Amino acid sequence: MGLLRVDCYAGDDGKLVRYYEANGFTRTEAFTVGENRWPGQLLARRV
């Protein structure tokens, strides 16, 4: 395994995205889910 990817909730204050960034992940692509347009973020980290 050379690449680890995660997706997470990116709304509100973005605290969860910042947590992953603080642990070596880089934002790769934003996305939305469903009718309510739930904001998400894909992140990746080389391992």
Residue pairs with C-beta under 8 A, 6 or more apart in sequence:
1 47
2 46
2 47
3 44
3 45
3 46
3 47
4 25
4 44
4 45
4 46
4 47
5 28
5 42
5 43
5 44
6 20
6 25
6 42
6 43
6 44
7 31
7 40
7 41
7 42
7 43
8 16
8 17
8 20
8 40
8 41
8 43
9 16
9 38
9 39
9 40
9 41
10 16
10 17
10 30
10 39
10 40
10 41
11 38
11 39
17 27
17 41
17 43
20 43
21 27
21 43
23 45
24 45
25 43
25 44
25 45
26 43
26 44
26 45
27 41
27 42
27 43
28 42
28 43
28 44
29 41
29 42
30 39
30 40
30 41
30 42
31 39
31 40
31 41
31 42
32 38
32 39
32 40
33 40
